[in-house]
Amino acid sequence: MRMHRGSSKGARDHRPAPERLPLSASPGVRVEVEVARAGRSTVEERVVPVGTLVKQLVRAVGEVPEGAAVLVEGVSVPLDSPIERPLRLVIVPTFSGG
């Protein structure tokens, strides 16, 4: 059997394809979260998957996203912003029960 030049059975590049991780296995991003309330605040550190939405992290620390302002470096950020790099979020609850 003769193979012509365009045959797919010829020599190939055998480098493995780059590994693509599922979202659940994405590398984590370290986020420092401060919840600021009436003169006192709590700070904790979380590691979340790349692409986690700000509102998901707000819920994860026990706050209601719709009732909070979220700041990064003093600037308000939308709740549907994805977290893509290490950062410090300041969550300011805007209402209280009672």
C-alpha positions in Angstrom: 0.0 0.0 0.0 1.4 3.4 -1.0 0.7 6.5 1.1 0.6 9.8 -0.6 2.0 13.0 0.9 -1.2 14.1 2.4 -1.9 10.9 4.3 -2.9 11.2 7.9 -0.9 8.1 8.7 2.4 9.8 8.3 4.6 11.3 11.1 2.6 13.3 13.6 3.4 15.8 16.3 2.8 13.8 19.5 2.8 16.7 22.0 -0.2 16.3 24.3 -3.0 18.8 24.1 -3.1 21.5 26.8 -5.1 20.3 29.8 -8.4 22.1 30.2 -9.8 21.9 33.7 -13.5 22.0 34.4 -14.8 25.1 36.1 -15.1 23.2 39.4 -11.4 22.4 39.2 -10.3 26.0 38.3 -7.5 27.4 40.3 -8.7 29.3 43.4 -8.5 33.1 43.9 -7.7 34.4 47.4 -10.2 37.1 48.5 -10.1 39.0 51.7 -13.7 39.9 52.8 -14.4 42.7 55.3 -18.0 43.1 56.5 -18.2 46.7 57.8 -21.0 47.4 60.3 -21.7 50.4 62.5 -18.1 51.0 63.7 -17.0 47.4 63.8 -16.0 45.0 61.1 -15.1 41.4 60.6 -12.5 40.2 58.2 -12.1 36.7 56.8 -10.2 35.2 53.9 -11.9 32.9 51.3 -10.5 31.0 48.3 -13.1 30.9 45.5 -12.9 29.5 41.9 -12.0 32.0 39.2 -15.2 33.5 37.8 -17.2 33.3 41.1 -19.7 36.2 41.1 -19.4 38.9 43.8 -23.0 38.2 44.9 -22.2 34.5 45.4 -19.3 35.4 47.8 -21.6 37.9 49.6 -24.1 35.1 50.2 -21.3 32.8 51.3 -20.3 35.1 54.1 -23.9 35.3 55.3 -25.0 38.6 53.9 -27.9 39.5 51.5 -26.5 40.8 48.2 -29.5 42.9 47.5 -29.1 44.6 50.8 -25.4 45.4 50.6 -22.9 47.7 48.8 -19.7 46.0 47.8 -16.5 48.0 47.4 -13.1 47.2 45.9 -10.5 49.9 46.6 -13.3 52.2 47.7 -15.2 51.9 44.5 -18.6 50.2 44.3 -18.7 47.1 42.1 -21.7 45.4 40.4 -22.9 42.2 42.2 -22.7 40.2 39.0 -19.0 41.0 38.5 -16.8 37.8 38.2 -13.8 37.5 40.6 -10.8 36.9 38.5 -7.9 38.0 40.6 -6.9 38.2 44.3 -8.6 41.2 45.9 -10.1 42.7 49.0 -13.9 43.2 49.1 -15.6 45.4 51.6 -19.2 44.6 52.2 -21.4 47.3 53.7 -24.9 46.2 54.7 -27.3 48.9 53.7 -30.3 47.9 55.8 -30.9 46.0 59.0 -33.9 44.1 60.3 -36.0 45.2 63.1 
